[in-house]
Amino acid sequence: MSNLAELLSDLGKSNVVDVLKAINSGKNTLSDIIFELKIQPSTAGRAIKALVSHGLIIEAEKGARGKKIYTITPYGREIITKLGEMEAIIEKYEIKIENSRKEGREVVFR
């Protein structure tokens, strides 16, 4: 699988994009992410592992207790921007498809 295919596959997994967005918004510890998204620690951990492996976030230890802090990378910020653009495109075309189906017309894109 190509790097793009692997990235898209991982971003399509449950909660991965949500975790990325949470870290981008300043939720940068595991407990912050779990509380914000109301997900299990194992789910958050898998998402974090995928995001780190793709270079979208980095992790560093901070404090006496060794609490890990997650920070989004410039690459991760750019991916969030592109995901937002893709979501807008999908929404635009979903509306066109839905309207065509309601009217009993064939879906045609121009």
N, C-alpha and C positions, 0 to 999 in steps of 0.2 A: 504494500500500500504506500502511496506517496505521502510526503509530509502533510500536504493539504488534505488529503483524504483522511489521514489519521487525526488531524486537528478537527476537521468537521465532524468526524465520528465521535470524538470525545466531547465536543461542544454540544452534540445532540443527546448526550447521556443526561439522565435525570439530575437536575440541580446544578450542573457545572456552570452554565451561563449565569444563573442566579448567584452562585458563590463569587464568580468573577465580578459581577456588578456590585455585590455587597462589599467586597474588598475595595473596589474603586470608590465606593461611597464612604470609606473610612472604617468599616467593620473589619479590623485587621487581626483579631485573635480568633482562635477556634471557638471559644465560648461566645464571642460577639456574633460570629457567623451562625452558630447553632441557634442562639436566641433570636436573632433577626429573622432567619428563614424558617424557624421551627422545624428543623430537620435533625436526624440522628447524627451523633458524632462520627459514626462509620461512613455515613453518606457524605458528610462534609469532608472527611479525611480523603475519601476516594476522589472527590472533586478537586481538592487542593493538590493531591498527588498528580492528577492529570494536568492541572494548570501549571504547576511547577515544571513538569516534564516538557511542556511546550514553550516554556520561557515567558508565559503570560504574567506570572507572579514570581516573586522571590521570597524566601523565608530567612529570617534572622532570629537569633535568640536574644532576648532582652530581659534584664532584671535578675535578681538573685535566684528566683525559682526557675529560671531558664524558659520562661514563657515564650513561645514562638510568635513572632509578629510577621504578618504577611503584607507585602506591598506589591502593588501592580507595577509592571514595567512599562516603558514607552510602547513596546510591542503590544502589550495587553490593552493599553488605552486605545491604540489604533484599531485593534480587533473589536473592541466595544463600539467604536464609532462605525465601523463597517457593518457590524451586526445590527445596529440601529438603522442604517441605510437599507439593509436587507429586509428588516421587519417592515419598514415603510413600503417597500416594493411589494412585499407579500400582501400586506393589507390592501394596497391599491388594487391588485389583481384579484384578490379574494372577493372584493366588493363587485368587481366587473363580472366575475364568474357567477357569483350568487345572483346578481341582477339578471344575467342572461338565462340562468336556469329558471328563475321565477317567471320570466316572460316566455319560456319555452323556445328560446332561440339557441342556436349553435354559438359556442364561445369562439369569438374571433378577436385576435390581438393585432392592433395596428401600431 
